[in-house]
Amino acid sequence: MKITAWKGFAASIPGFGHIRMDIPCQDASLTIISERPALIVCDGRGSAMHSHFGSQAAVKMFRTQIAIL
């Protein structure tokens, strides 16, 4: 049986408008390489002042749920 080595990379990068207006990146992402590989991507709500906190919290909760499965 051949075992494949998986690697993962996730990056949430602010767009030009965010940089120009000094707004944090409102998206969050994560890759999980384990028994249950996953890619989690959460898009923040651009019009909400603290949406970056919500997208980061959502990524953490999905990660927790995947670990529980």
URHU-V817009 format. One record per backbone hydrogen bond with DSSP energy under -1.0 kcal/mol. CO is the residue of the C=O (numbers start at 1). NH is the residue of the N-H. E is the energy in kcal/mol with one decimal. If there is no record, write none. Layout:
# URHU-V817009
CO_NH_E / CO_NH_E
This chain:
# URHU-V817009
15_19_-2.1 / 16_20_-2.9 / 17_21_-2.2 / 18_23_-3.0 / 28_42_-3.0 / 30_40_-3.0 / 32_38_-2.1 / 38_32_-2.8 / 40_30_-2.1 / 42_28_-2.4 / 45_48_-1.8 / 48_51_-1.3 / 50_53_-1.3 / 50_54_-1.0 / 51_55_-2.3 / 52_56_-1.7 / 53_57_-2.2 / 54_58_-2.4 / 55_59_-2.0 / 56_60_-2.0 / 57_61_-2.4 / 58_62_-2.6 / 59_63_-2.3 / 60_64_-2.2 / 61_65_-2.5 / 62_66_-2.4 / 63_67_-2.0 / 64_68_-1.7 / 65_69_-1.6
